[in-house]
Amino acid sequence: MWGEQYTRKASDLQAVQSDIARSISQKLRLRLSGTEEQRLTKPATANAQAYQLYLTGLFYFRKGGVENYKKALDYYNQAVSLDPDFALAYAMMTAPYVDLYVLTASGDLTPTQALAKSRAAAQKALELDDNLAEAHIAMASINELQWNWTGAEAESKRAIELNPNISLAHNIYALLLIVLGRNEEALAENKRAQELDPLRVALKSNQAKALLFARRYDEAIQVAQAAIKLDPTFPNAHWCLAEIYAITGNYKESVNEYQKTIDLDGPLPTHLCFLGYAYGLAGRRSDALAVLQKLKTTDKYVSPTELAVLYIGLGDKEAAFQSLERAYAERDPRLDELKVEPYFDSLRSDPRYQELLTNMHFPR
C-alpha cells in the first residue's frame, strides 16, 4: 500500500522518521488529530549529535551488564549536555541508574542516592514533555521501587495510553504486575512486549521470572534456557535460571548458573548473596559462610534484603528476619518482591513476615 525510498545523511535520521510517519498516515488515510500528528512527527531533539549519543546509550543499555550500564549512563549524560531539553534522554537515563546502582549496588552511590537521581531525571523529562510515554515509564519504575503501588500502576497505564506500541511500557507494567502477584496479567503484558520487540532477550528473561513467581517451574526453566540461547552473555537470564534451579532442588546447577552470572557481570554483592544462598542449600556450608564473611567486610553496599536470602540458605531464620527488618527500615528497593519471591517461602507462615507485607501496603 505504501513504499518510498529515502536517501539522506545519517544526521537526518529523525527527519526521515518524521517524513515516513507523515507519508504513511497520508497514504493510509489515517484520520489523526492535530495532537496525534504532532506527537507522531515531533523530533526527540534538534541536535543530531545528541540523538546519536542517545542511540549509542540505548544500544549499551540493552546489552545488559554493569559495564554496559555505565557506558549507557555516560552516553545519556553526554546527550543532555548537548541538548538540555532532550526529554527522551532524561527519561531513559533513569533505567541504568536503577539497574546499576539500585539493583546491583555497583558504584559509588547508595540505592537511596541513585533513586533520588533517577527520580530527578524522570521529573525533568516530565517537565520538558508531559506527553512523553518514556517519561511516565521511568516514573512508574521509580514508584514501584519506592513501594508506591498505586502511583506505579497509574504511570504504567498512562505510558501505554500515550503510546501502546512501546515495548518498554508493557514490560515495566508486567514487572509491576509480577511483584503484585497478578501473574496472568503480567504474562499478557510481557507477551505484548515481546510481540513489539521479539529479539530483546531481557523480555524473555522477564517471562521466565513471571513463570517462576507463578510457581510454574517447568515452563520457567524452558523460557530461561531459551533466553540464554538467544544471548548466552546476558547475565540476568543465567541469574533467573539459577534461581529456578535453587527453588526446585537442583542445587549443583544453581551454583553453576550463579557462577556464570558472576563470570559475566563480576563478583557484585548482589550476585554473591545468591551464590551463598545456593551454597547453603547445596550443603556447602563452609563456602556459604566464606561468602557471608566477604560480604561483611566489603566496602560496597550490600542489600539487607539480599543478605536475608543468604541467611535463608544457611537456615538461619532469625538472622534472615533481622536483615529483612533492616531492609524495611532502610527502605531497601530490593524489598519490592517480598510478596511473591519464592526465596522467602520458608518465612511466610511467620507473623513477622505478614507484618512486613502489611507495612509495605501491598494491595490484597
FENWOGI-V951026 format. One record per residue. N is the residue number from 1. PSI is psi in degrees with one decimal (* if undefined). Layout:
# FENWOGI-V951026
[[N & PSI] [N & PSI]]
This chain:
# FENWOGI-V951026
[[1 & -25.3] [2 & 139.9] [3 & 133.4] [4 & 163.7] [5 & 141.1] [6 & 126.1] [7 & 104.7] [8 & 167.5] [9 & 154.7] [10 & -30.5] [11 & -14.7] [12 & 15.4] [13 & -45.2] [14 & -36.7] [15 & -38.7] [16 & -43.3] [17 & -44.3] [18 & -41.6] [19 & -42.7] [20 & -46.2] [21 & -43.5] [22 & -42.1] [23 & -43.1] [24 & -45.3] [25 & -35.0] [26 & -45.7] [27 & -38.6] [28 & 2.6] [29 & 41.7] [30 & 134.0] [31 & 91.4] [32 & 142.0] [33 & 166.9] [34 & -40.0] [35 & -41.9] [36 & -42.8] [37 & -38.3] [38 & -41.5] [39 & -35.4] [40 & -35.8] [41 & -3.9] [42 & 125.5] [43 & 148.1] [44 & -33.9] [45 & 151.9] [46 & -7.0] [47 & 108.6] [48 & -37.4] [49 & -39.7] [50 & -38.2] [51 & -39.6] [52 & -39.7] [53 & -40.4] [54 & -45.9] [55 & -37.6] [56 & -40.7] [57 & -41.9] [58 & -39.8] [59 & -48.6] [60 & -37.0] [61 & -41.8] [62 & -19.4] [63 & -26.9] [64 & 162.3] [65 & 152.3] [66 & -51.1] [67 & -38.0] [68 & -35.4] [69 & -38.5] [70 & -42.6] [71 & -42.4] [72 & -46.6] [73 & -39.8] [74 & -45.1] [75 & -39.4] [76 & -41.3] [77 & -37.6] [78 & -39.3] [79 & -46.0] [80 & -21.5] [81 & -31.6] [82 & -34.1] [83 & 93.0] [84 & -10.8] [85 & 17.4] [86 & 84.3] [87 & -40.1] [88 & -39.6] [89 & -39.8] [90 & -43.3] [91 & -44.3] [92 & -18.7] [93 & -27.3] [94 & -32.7] [95 & -49.5] [96 & -30.7] [97 & -46.4] [98 & -49.3] [99 & -35.1] [100 & -46.1] [101 & -33.7] [102 & -47.2] [103 & -30.4] [104 & -8.2] [105 & 44.8] [106 & 119.1] [107 & -162.3] [108 & 12.4] [109 & 142.5] [110 & 160.8] [111 & -38.0] [112 & -44.0] [113 & -40.5] [114 & -39.7] [115 & -36.9] [116 & -42.2] [117 & -39.7] [118 & -46.5] [119 & -39.8] [120 & -41.5] [121 & -41.7] [122 & -42.2] [123 & -36.7] [124 & -43.3] [125 & -42.1] [126 & -36.8] [127 & -37.9] [128 & -34.8] [129 & 95.4] [130 & -14.5] [131 & 12.7] [132 & 114.4] [133 & -40.5] [134 & -30.8] [135 & -39.5] [136 & -33.2] [137 & -45.9] [138 & -43.8] [139 & -33.6] [140 & -45.4] [141 & -43.2] [142 & -42.8] [143 & -39.0] [144 & -45.7] [145 & -18.0] [146 & 14.6] [147 & 23.9] [148 & 78.7] [149 & -41.1] [150 & -45.0] [151 & -39.1] [152 & -42.7] [153 & -38.4] [154 & -42.6] [155 & -37.3] [156 & -46.9] [157 & -36.3] [158 & -40.7] [159 & -44.7] [160 & -36.1] [161 & -42.4] [162 & -37.6] [163 & 92.0] [164 & -5.7] [165 & 14.4] [166 & 116.7] [167 & -40.2] [168 & -35.5] [169 & -44.7] [170 & -34.7] [171 & -47.1] [172 & -39.9] [173 & -39.1] [174 & -43.1] [175 & -38.3] [176 & -45.3] [177 & -32.6] [178 & -50.8] [179 & -19.6] [180 & -3.4] [181 & 15.5] [182 & 70.9] [183 & -41.9] [184 & -40.1] [185 & -39.2] [186 & -44.4] [187 & -35.0] [188 & -42.2] [189 & -39.5] [190 & -39.7] [191 & -43.4] [192 & -40.0] [193 & -42.9] [194 & -32.6] [195 & -36.0] [196 & -25.2] [197 & 71.4] [198 & -15.9] [199 & 5.0] [200 & 112.9] [201 & -30.0] [202 & -32.4] [203 & -38.9] [204 & -38.2] [205 & -39.7] [206 & -31.6] [207 & -43.1] [208 & -37.7] [209 & -43.0] [210 & -41.5] [211 & -37.4] [212 & -48.8] [213 & -21.4] [214 & 0.2] [215 & 29.0] [216 & 72.3] [217 & -42.1] [218 & -43.6] [219 & -39.7] [220 & -41.3] [221 & -45.1] [222 & -43.4] [223 & -40.1] [224 & -41.8] [225 & -36.4] [226 & -37.9] [227 & -42.7] [228 & -38.8] [229 & -37.5] [230 & -38.5] [231 & 96.9] [232 & -13.0] [233 & 5.0] [234 & 111.1] [235 & -40.4] [236 & -29.0] [237 & -41.8] [238 & -39.8] [239 & -43.5] [240 & -44.2] [241 & -38.0] [242 & -43.0] [243 & -42.5] [244 & -44.7] [245 & -40.7] [246 & -44.3] [247 & -32.8] [248 & 5.3] [249 & 4.6] [250 & 73.3] [251 & -36.1] [252 & -47.3] [253 & -30.8] [254 & -47.9] [255 & -43.3] [256 & -44.0] [257 & -36.9] [258 & -36.7] [259 & -36.9] [260 & -37.9] [261 & -43.6] [262 & -40.8] [263 & -36.3] [264 & -33.1] [265 & -5.5] [266 & 162.5] [267 & 63.0] [268 & 150.6] [269 & -39.2] [270 & -41.7] [271 & -37.3] [272 & -36.2] [273 & -45.7] [274 & -33.8] [275 & -42.8] [276 & -38.3] [277 & -47.5] [278 & -39.4] [279 & -46.0] [280 & -44.6] [281 & -32.5] [282 & -1.2] [283 & 7.7] [284 & 65.3] [285 & -40.0] [286 & -37.7] [287 & -40.2] [288 & -42.2] [289 & -33.8] [290 & -39.8] [291 & -43.7] [292 & -43.0] [293 & -39.9] [294 & -40.2] [295 & -32.1] [296 & -22.4] [297 & -2.8] [298 & 152.8] [299 & 2.3] [300 & 157.5] [301 & 132.5] [302 & 121.4] [303 & 124.4] [304 & -26.6] [305 & -46.3] [306 & -32.0] [307 & -34.3] [308 & -36.3] [309 & -42.6] [310 & -43.2] [311 & -34.5] [312 & -41.9] [313 & -31.3] [314 & -5.0] [315 & 17.4] [316 & 85.9] [317 & -41.1] [318 & -41.9] [319 & -35.9] [320 & -44.7] [321 & -38.6] [322 & -40.1] [323 & -39.3] [324 & -38.3] [325 & -34.1] [326 & -37.1] [327 & -41.2] [328 & -43.8] [329 & -35.2] [330 & -0.4] [331 & 44.9] [332 & 119.0] [333 & -24.5] [334 & -7.2] [335 & -3.1] [336 & -18.0] [337 & 13.4] [338 & -35.6] [339 & -31.5] [340 & -15.6] [341 & 121.4] [342 & -24.2] [343 & -33.6] [344 & 10.0] [345 & -33.4] [346 & -11.1] [347 & -8.7] [348 & -30.5] [349 & -10.6] [350 & 133.0] [351 & -29.3] [352 & -32.5] [353 & -46.0] [354 & -33.1] [355 & -40.3] [356 & -45.2] [357 & -42.2] [358 & -43.0] [359 & -26.5] [360 & -0.6] [361 & 39.0] [362 & 136.0] [363 & 144.2] [364 & *]]
